[in-house]
Amino acid sequence: MERNDSDKLGSILKAARIAKNITREHLSEVINITPRYLMSIENENKKPSFNVLFQLVRELSIPADTIFYPESENNNTEVEQLIRLLYLCDERDLKIATATVRALVDNK
């Protein structure tokens, strides 16, 4: 039986959790679900509610494309990480980052 893309959700979440070195118990506590429920999402193809999925994606810093387009192999994690960091910047920091990136591109 072939797994469809929605069946990959659990393995994506589990891999992200392990990559961040977060225990199932800790993550469960942070998002207010039971470790057993998280295990069923990761290993038994249980589909979480939107609220739980949202919290998992945010807590594990998973790009939405990884969840909604798992077949895409264009996941450039360095670019995605840079974009997430930019959202943490204030207006002054964004101007500096923009000027720096422009200088890098102009010097190629």
FISE-849179 format. One record per residue: residue in one letter; x, y, z of N, C-alpha, C in turn. Coordinates in Angstrom, 3 decimals. Example, Ala and Ser with C-alpha at 12.3 -4.5 7.8 and 13.67 -1.06 7.14 Angstrom:
% residues 2
A;13.190;-5.690;7.800;12.300;-4.500;7.800;13.200;-3.300;7.800
S;12.850;-2.250;7.080;13.670;-1.060;7.140;12.900;0.030;7.870
//
This chain:
% residues 108
M;0.838;-1.177;0.000;0.000;0.000;0.000;0.890;1.250;0.000
E;0.646;2.136;-0.931;1.443;3.355;-1.057;0.943;4.421;-0.095
R;1.885;5.064;0.568;1.531;6.159;1.478;1.310;7.419;0.670
N;0.249;8.153;1.007;0.068;9.432;0.335;0.790;10.510;1.143
D;0.840;11.721;0.604;1.615;12.786;1.237;1.122;13.131;2.633
S;-0.192;13.025;2.869;-0.699;13.349;4.203;-0.239;12.328;5.234
D;0.146;11.142;4.790;0.662;10.134;5.710;2.070;10.460;6.192
K;2.727;11.414;5.572;4.096;11.778;5.934;4.153;12.757;7.103
L;3.020;13.305;7.485;2.987;14.322;8.529;3.674;13.856;9.808
G;3.328;12.688;10.290;3.907;12.181;11.532;5.422;12.066;11.463
S;5.916;11.528;10.356;7.370;11.369;10.238;8.071;12.715;10.121
I;7.434;13.689;9.489;8.015;15.037;9.391;8.105;15.663;10.775
L;7.011;15.554;11.539;6.998;16.123;12.887;8.014;15.433;13.790
K;8.074;14.122;13.711;9.007;13.362;14.552;10.453;13.729;14.208
A;10.766;13.796;12.923;12.130;14.146;12.503;12.508;15.547;12.986
A;11.574;16.481;12.900;11.850;17.848;13.357;12.063;17.885;14.865
R;11.260;17.123;15.587;11.402;17.085;17.052;12.752;16.503;17.443
I;13.123;15.423;16.811;14.404;14.764;17.113;15.571;15.675;16.716
A;15.451;16.337;15.565;16.519;17.242;15.111;16.743;18.388;16.085
K;15.678;18.819;16.741;15.793;19.898;17.727;16.124;19.365;19.115
N;16.299;18.045;19.207;16.661;17.398;20.472;15.636;17.692;21.576
I;14.365;17.581;21.204;13.269;17.804;22.139;12.606;16.461;22.423
T;12.390;16.168;23.679;11.718;14.914;24.015;10.230;15.028;23.719
R;9.628;13.898;23.501;8.186;13.856;23.278;7.447;14.418;24.489
E;7.948;14.094;25.671;7.310;14.560;26.909;7.366;16.088;27.017
H;8.518;16.652;26.713;8.669;18.110;26.802;7.764;18.816;25.793
L;7.793;18.360;24.542;6.974;18.985;23.508;5.491;18.868;23.847
S;5.098;17.732;24.335;3.701;17.524;24.726;3.285;18.509;25.804
E;4.162;18.699;26.761;3.862;19.633;27.855;3.748;21.065;27.343
V;4.649;21.451;26.453;4.660;22.813;25.928;3.379;23.126;25.153
I;2.884;22.165;24.379;1.688;22.443;23.574;0.412;21.898;24.208
N;0.544;21.385;25.423;-0.608;20.976;26.218;-1.402;19.814;25.612
I;-0.662;18.761;25.213;-1.281;17.509;24.805;-0.559;16.402;25.565
T;-1.080;15.194;25.505;-0.420;14.084;26.194;0.700;13.512;25.324
P;1.729;12.952;25.962;2.783;12.297;25.180;2.229;11.162;24.314
R;1.220;10.484;24.802;0.608;9.378;24.045;-0.042;9.910;22.764
Y;-0.716;11.053;22.873;-1.340;11.650;21.688;-0.273;12.063;20.678
L;0.820;12.664;21.151;1.906;13.040;20.249;2.507;11.801;19.593
M;2.679;10.747;20.353;3.208;9.502;19.791;2.276;8.971;18.704
S;0.974;9.066;18.916;0.032;8.572;17.908;0.073;9.430;16.640
I;0.342;10.718;16.794;0.497;11.582;15.618;1.765;11.192;14.862
E;2.859;11.011;15.593;4.149;10.708;14.965;4.202;9.311;14.350
N;3.624;8.324;15.031;3.843;6.934;14.639;2.625;6.194;14.095
E;1.437;6.684;14.372;0.231;5.926;14.023;-0.668;6.652;13.033
N;-0.141;7.684;12.389;-0.869;8.409;11.366;-2.124;9.109;11.892
K;-2.133;9.427;13.185;-3.241;10.187;13.769;-3.152;11.618;13.271
K;-4.255;12.180;12.812;-4.261;13.547;12.295;-4.631;14.514;13.411
P;-3.749;15.466;13.710;-4.042;16.430;14.776;-5.054;17.473;14.321
S;-5.664;18.118;15.287;-6.538;19.253;14.973;-5.669;20.371;14.401
F;-6.322;21.341;13.779;-5.569;22.470;13.241;-4.788;23.174;14.344
N;-5.411;23.368;15.498;-4.761;24.065;16.602;-3.492;23.338;17.046
V;-3.573;22.028;17.182;-2.402;21.242;17.592;-1.340;21.279;16.501
L;-1.748;21.129;15.250;-0.788;21.186;14.143;-0.092;22.543;14.113
F;-0.864;23.603;14.267;-0.303;24.952;14.284;0.753;25.076;15.381
Q;0.423;24.613;16.577;1.370;24.693;17.697;2.622;23.857;17.435
L;2.458;22.670;16.874;3.611;21.822;16.570;4.521;22.484;15.537
V;3.928;22.998;14.472;4.707;23.649;13.414;5.476;24.836;13.972
R;4.813;25.641;14.792;5.464;26.812;15.379;6.562;26.412;16.362
E;6.256;25.488;17.244;7.215;25.098;18.281;8.455;24.430;17.680
L;8.256;23.674;16.607;9.371;22.968;15.978;10.012;23.766;14.847
S;9.492;24.965;14.587;10.009;25.837;13.511;10.050;25.115;12.170
I;8.948;24.465;11.843;8.852;23.741;10.581;8.258;24.669;9.532
P;8.919;24.834;8.392;8.335;25.642;7.323;7.018;25.013;6.846
A;6.025;25.831;6.594;4.718;25.321;6.168;4.822;24.464;4.909
D;5.718;24.829;3.999;5.870;24.035;2.780;6.271;22.598;3.084
T;7.010;22.383;4.126;7.413;21.025;4.495;6.194;20.189;4.841
I;5.201;20.811;5.453;3.983;20.102;5.833;3.029;19.968;4.651
F;2.787;21.053;3.937;1.768;21.059;2.898;2.269;20.628;1.523
Y;3.571;20.679;1.303;4.162;20.229;0.041;5.357;19.322;0.320
P;5.135;18.186;0.989;6.263;17.320;1.364;6.987;16.719;0.163
E;6.315;16.685;-0.989;6.944;16.133;-2.187;7.972;17.078;-2.781
S;7.924;18.340;-2.393;8.842;19.338;-2.914;10.233;19.102;-2.350
E;11.189;19.048;-3.234;12.569;18.867;-2.797;13.324;20.178;-2.808
N;12.606;21.282;-2.926;13.234;22.597;-2.972;13.292;23.235;-1.601
N;13.411;22.422;-0.574;13.470;22.960;0.783;14.892;23.415;1.087
N;15.118;24.722;0.985;16.422;25.293;1.271;16.389;25.783;2.714
T;16.840;24.947;3.619;16.681;25.252;5.035;17.442;26.502;5.460
E;18.567;26.812;4.838;19.300;28.022;5.215;18.510;29.270;4.850
V;17.889;29.276;3.690;17.073;30.420;3.276;15.856;30.520;4.191
E;15.222;29.395;4.463;14.051;29.402;5.345;14.421;29.891;6.743
Q;15.560;29.474;7.236;16.002;29.920;8.557;16.257;31.427;8.548
L;16.868;31.928;7.485;17.121;33.365;7.363;15.802;34.146;7.338
I;14.829;33.640;6.620;13.531;34.306;6.558;12.879;34.337;7.934
R;12.933;33.230;8.656;12.359;33.210;10.011;13.068;34.210;10.924
L;14.389;34.319;10.784;15.136;35.282;11.594;14.762;36.716;11.246
L;14.507;36.968;9.976;14.129;38.319;9.567;12.820;38.765;10.213
Y;11.921;37.834;10.442;10.654;38.173;11.105;10.867;38.634;12.546
L;12.014;38.323;13.108;12.317;38.733;14.477;12.965;40.116;14.549
C;13.294;40.676;13.401;13.994;41.964;13.351;13.026;43.138;13.432
D;13.542;44.234;13.989;12.768;45.472;13.960;13.106;46.208;12.651
E;12.494;47.372;12.441;12.659;48.103;11.185;14.115;48.470;10.911
R;14.827;48.913;11.936;16.246;49.282;11.793;17.075;48.069;11.370
D;16.850;46.938;12.040;17.587;45.712;11.709;17.304;45.266;10.273
L;16.054;45.409;9.832;15.698;45.018;8.465;16.414;45.887;7.438
K;16.563;47.178;7.726;17.287;48.065;6.806;18.746;47.648;6.703
I;19.344;47.302;7.826;20.742;46.852;7.828;20.880;45.545;7.053
A;19.958;44.598;7.313;20.006;43.302;6.622;19.831;43.484;5.119
T;18.899;44.345;4.717;18.659;44.607;3.300;19.897;45.205;2.646
A;20.512;46.181;3.295;21.712;46.812;2.749;22.852;45.798;2.635
T;22.981;44.938;3.619;24.037;43.927;3.600;23.832;42.943;2.452
V;22.610;42.470;2.287;22.331;41.509;1.216;22.524;42.167;-0.153
R;22.083;43.423;-0.299;22.303;44.136;-1.559;23.790;44.262;-1.873
A;24.589;44.570;-0.866;26.042;44.698;-1.075;26.648;43.358;-1.481
L;26.187;42.285;-0.862;26.683;40.944;-1.227;26.351;40.606;-2.672
V;25.131;40.888;-3.073;24.693;40.583;-4.445;25.406;41.473;-5.439
D;25.558;42.744;-5.125;26.222;43.674;-6.047;27.695;43.333;-6.245
N;28.320;42.680;-5.287;29.738;42.340;-5.385;30.000;41.002;-6.040
K;29.005;40.397;-6.592;29.202;39.094;-7.276;29.642;39.283;-8.683
//
